[in-house]
């Protein structure tokens, strides 16, 4: 995500498009594996959670700072968060129906 924001810095539409594209690549791989496992085991495949998760030294906060050019929480942080959530919602994979949908509260 940080590399995408470095390339598309300050351009909302380009950031959403590129982030959606990259999230889709990885989510489709996960979806394919999930469907294969379901077919081989008769387990139910509930879907993929395409939200980016932090891994080791990878930080969503750092990616947002790359987009805004400022510290997390400063002007532009909410725009970067909107870009991320818009891209996640646009990923064309089966989503786990147990996950809260847009506007729903987490339980």
Buried (B, 14 or more C-beta within 10 A) or exposed (E): BBEBBEEBEEBBEBBBBBBBEBBBEBBBEBBEEBEEEEEEEEEEBBBBBBBBEEEEEEBBBBBBBBBBEEEBEEEBBEBBEEBBEBBBBBBEBEBEEEBEEEEEEEE
